[in-house]
Amino acid sequence: MSVIPLVLPDFLLIALGWVLLHKLNFSREFFNGAEQLVYFVLFPALLFHSLTQTPLSLGNASLLFQATMAVMGFGIAMAWLAVPLFRPDPLAHASATQCAFRFNTFIGLSLAGGFGGAAGQTIMAVMVGFAVPLSNMAAVHALARQNGGKIFKEIMRNPFIIATVLGLLANFLSVPIPKPIDATLGRLGACAIAIGLMCVGATLSLSGGRGAEKLMGWMIAVRLLFTPLAAIFIGWALHMPPLERQIVLLFGALPTASSAHVLAARMGGNGRLVAVIMSLGTLLSAMTIPFWLMIGSY
């Protein structure tokens, strides 16, 4: 199966976001507002809706939890391996660490839906819900600017976490969702993918990485090459069904979240360096994701 038609629409939307900001004079404030809409309304609706479309069992959820923790743990460990390998500037490393394990949920849920239908999107939504708390804690810990209490407070208020918990409860308890509400959530979720991907394109930047080339290359390699390879072995080691193995591989192959540079900048890190790593990783993932999806289909 050719996966190019599967991934091309997402990257065309990313390109459209870049064109709107840099060529058609849409303002940065416009995209800031769009990002808030996606973060607080559209994407939580997509997560909840995805989690209620395909019945889950505790056994399946447990298996996905193990796979998610293994993939995330591998990425975090490889990120810190850069310290003895390259001895980078401490602030640059603290800022860039998250680029090795944070993941772009917009691309992930869009591709999971195209690749595996409602079942694939549900699997990806479960993994996202499991991974977001660990991802946030690891990223904030690396930047060492907040105490643990504040980290947990932020996680408890995270709209992705709230939507995931409610969606899983509705699934496991077989809570009926009224058709008008289900249709509304579905339409909000459809908006989330398109607007979210355009916001990713608007954040792309290739200036600000001078002097940290080795660190940048390592983080991108971990995110796009090493982690997908580890995901393949994790899927096989856990004896996961074929679709779940493929979604675990896709999860491991996703580029860094576009919000990573915002976190670095707000916490006194090198936001411009993170923006370059995120941008390069997103552009390169247009080639690496099809490769890994083809590998996973065999």
C-alpha positions in Angstrom: 0.0 0.0 0.0 1.3 3.5 -0.9 1.3 5.7 2.1 2.3 8.9 0.3 -1.4 9.8 -0.4 -2.1 9.2 3.3 0.4 11.6 4.7 0.4 14.3 1.9 -2.8 16.1 2.9 -1.4 16.7 6.4 1.8 18.2 5.1 -0.1 20.3 2.6 -2.1 21.8 5.5 1.2 22.4 7.4 2.5 24.2 4.2 -0.7 26.2 4.0 -0.2 27.5 7.5 3.3 28.7 6.7 2.0 30.4 3.5 -0.8 32.1 5.3 1.5 33.6 7.9 4.6 34.4 5.8 3.1 35.1 2.3 -0.5 36.1 2.7 0.0 38.4 5.7 -2.2 36.6 8.3 -1.1 38.0 11.7 0.7 36.1 14.4 -2.2 37.1 16.7 -4.6 35.3 14.4 -2.6 32.1 14.8 -2.2 32.6 18.6 -6.0 32.8 18.9 -6.4 29.7 16.6 -3.9 27.7 18.8 -5.9 28.6 21.9 -9.2 27.5 20.3 -7.6 24.2 19.2 -6.0 23.6 22.6 -8.9 24.4 24.9 -11.9 23.4 22.7 -11.4 21.6 19.4 -8.7 19.1 20.3 -10.3 18.0 23.7 -13.5 17.4 21.7 -11.6 15.3 19.2 -9.9 13.2 21.9 -13.2 12.6 23.7 -15.1 11.8 20.5 -12.3 9.4 19.3 -12.2 7.6 22.6 -16.0 6.9 22.5 -16.1 5.5 19.0 -14.5 2.0 19.5 -15.2 -0.2 22.6 -12.1 -0.7 24.7 -11.3 -3.4 27.3 -9.1 -3.0 30.4 -6.7 -5.6 28.8 -6.2 -3.5 25.6 -5.8 -0.3 27.6 -3.2 -2.0 29.8 -1.2 -3.1 26.8 -1.3 0.3 25.2 -0.2 1.8 28.5 2.8 -0.5 28.6 3.7 0.3 25.0 3.3 4.1 25.5 5.5 4.1 28.6 8.1 2.0 26.9 8.3 4.3 23.8 8.3 7.5 26.0 10.9 6.1 28.4 13.2 5.2 25.5 12.9 8.7 24.1 13.6 10.3 27.4 16.7 8.1 28.1 18.1 8.8 24.6 17.6 12.5 25.1 19.8 12.5 28.2 22.4 10.3 26.5 23.3 13.5 24.6 25.0 14.8 27.7 28.0 12.3 27.8 28.1 12.0 24.0 28.3 15.7 23.1 28.7 17.7 26.4 26.3 20.4 25.1 25.6 23.7 26.7 23.4 22.9 29.8 20.7 25.4 28.9 20.6 24.3 25.2 20.3 20.7 26.3 17.6 21.4 28.9 15.6 23.2 26.2 16.2 20.7 23.4 15.6 17.5 25.5 11.8 17.6 25.0 12.4 17.4 21.2 13.4 13.7 21.6 10.2 12.6 23.2 7.4 15.1 22.7 5.1 14.3 19.8 2.7 16.1 17.5 -0.8 15.0 18.4 -2.4 16.8 15.4 -0.4 14.7 12.9 -0.7 11.6 15.0 -4.5 11.5 15.3 -5.0 12.6 11.6 -2.8 9.9 10.3 -4.1 7.3 12.7 -7.6 7.9 11.5 -6.6 7.7 7.8 -4.5 4.6 8.4 -6.7 2.6 10.8 -10.1 4.3 10.7 -12.0 4.9 13.9 -10.2 2.0 15.6 -6.8 3.5 14.7 -7.8 6.9 15.9 -9.1 5.5 19.2 -5.8 3.6 19.8 -3.8 6.8 19.1 -6.1 8.9 21.4 -5.5 6.4 24.3 -1.7 6.6 23.8 -1.8 10.4 23.7 -3.8 10.5 26.9 -1.2 8.2 28.6 1.8 10.0 27.2 0.8 13.7 27.9 1.4 13.6 31.7 4.8 11.9 31.4 5.8 14.2 28.5 4.9 17.3 30.4 6.7 16.2 33.5 9.8 15.3 31.7 9.9 18.5 29.7 9.4 20.7 32.7 11.8 18.8 34.8 14.6 19.2 32.2 14.1 23.0 32.2 14.2 23.0 36.1 12.1 26.1 36.6 9.0 24.8 38.3 8.5 22.7 41.5 6.7 19.4 41.5 3.4 20.7 42.9 3.0 23.2 40.1 3.7 20.5 37.5 1.0 18.3 38.9 -1.4 21.2 39.1 -0.8 22.0 35.5 -1.3 18.4 34.5 -4.6 18.1 36.4 -5.9 21.2 34.5 -4.6 20.1 31.1 -7.6 19.9 28.8 -6.1 16.9 26.9 -5.9 14.9 30.2 -9.4 15.9 31.2 -10.9 14.9 27.8 -9.0 11.6 27.9 -10.1 10.7 31.4 -13.7 11.5 30.6 -13.6 9.7 27.3 -12.1 6.5 28.8 -14.7 6.5 31.6 -17.5 6.9 29.0 -16.0 4.0 27.0 -15.5 1.6 29.9 -18.8 2.4 31.6 -20.7 2.3 28.2 -22.2 5.7 28.8 -24.5 6.6 26.0 -23.7 9.8 24.1 -26.8 11.5 22.7 -26.6 11.7 18.9 -26.7 15.6 18.7 -23.8 15.8 21.2 -21.8 13.1 19.4 -22.3 14.8 16.0 -21.2 18.2 17.5 -18.1 16.6 19.0 -17.3 15.0 15.7 -17.6 18.3 13.8 -15.4 20.0 16.4 -12.8 17.2 16.1 -12.8 17.6 12.3 -12.0 21.3 12.7 -9.2 20.4 15.2 -7.1 18.5 12.7 -7.1 21.1 9.9 -6.7 24.2 12.1 -4.1 22.4 14.3 -2.0 21.4 11.3 -2.1 24.9 9.9 -0.9 26.3 13.3 2.0 23.8 13.1 3.0 25.3 9.7 2.8 28.9 11.1 5.4 28.0 13.8 8.0 26.7 11.4 11.3 28.5 11.8 14.8 27.6 10.6 16.8 30.4 12.3 18.4 30.1 15.7 20.3 26.8 15.8 23.8 28.0 15.1 26.4 26.4 17.4 24.3 23.5 18.4 24.3 21.4 15.3 25.3 18.1 16.9 22.7 18.5 19.6 20.0 19.3 17.0 21.0 16.3 14.9 20.9 14.0 17.8 17.4 15.0 19.0 16.0 14.8 15.5 17.6 11.4 15.0 16.2 10.1 18.3 12.7 11.4 17.4 12.5 10.3 13.8 14.9 7.3 13.5 15.8 5.6 16.8 12.4 5.8 18.6 10.4 4.3 15.6 12.9 1.5 15.5 12.4 0.9 19.2 8.6 1.1 18.8 8.8 -1.8 16.3 10.6 -4.0 18.9 8.2 -2.9 21.7 5.2 -3.8 19.6 6.6 -7.3 18.9 7.8 -7.8 22.4 4.3 -7.1 23.8 2.7 -9.4 21.2 0.3 -6.6 20.1 -2.2 -7.1 17.4 -1.2 -5.8 13.9 -3.2 -2.6 14.0 -2.0 -1.7 17.5 1.6 -2.4 16.5 1.2 -0.1 13.5 -0.2 2.7 15.6 2.5 2.3 18.2 5.0 2.6 15.4 3.3 5.7 14.1 3.3 7.2 17.6 7.0 6.6 17.8 7.6 8.2 14.4 5.8 11.5 15.0 7.8 14.7 14.9 8.1 17.0 18.0 5.1 18.9 19.2 4.9 22.5 17.8 4.3 23.8 21.4 7.8 22.7 22.6 9.4 26.0 21.7 6.7 27.9 23.6 7.4 25.9 26.8 11.2 26.5 26.4 10.7 30.2 25.9 8.3 30.7 28.8 10.6 28.8 31.2 13.8 30.8 30.3 15.2 28.3 27.9 16.4 28.6 24.3 13.1 28.8 22.5 14.6 29.6 19.1 16.8 26.5 19.2 13.8 24.3 20.0 11.8 26.0 17.2 14.5 25.0 14.7 14.6 21.4 15.9 10.8 21.2 15.8 10.7 22.7 12.3 13.4 20.5 10.8 11.9 17.4 12.4 8.5 18.3 11.0 9.9 18.8 7.5 12.0 15.6 7.6 9.1 13.6 9.0 7.3 14.0 5.6 9.9 11.5 4.4 10.5 9.4 7.5 6.8 8.7 8.4 6.0 7.2 5.0 9.1 5.0 5.3 8.2 3.7 8.8 4.5 3.2 7.8 5.7 1.1 4.9 8.0 -0.9 7.2 5.2 -1.4 9.6 2.8 -2.8 7.0 5.0 -5.8 6.4 
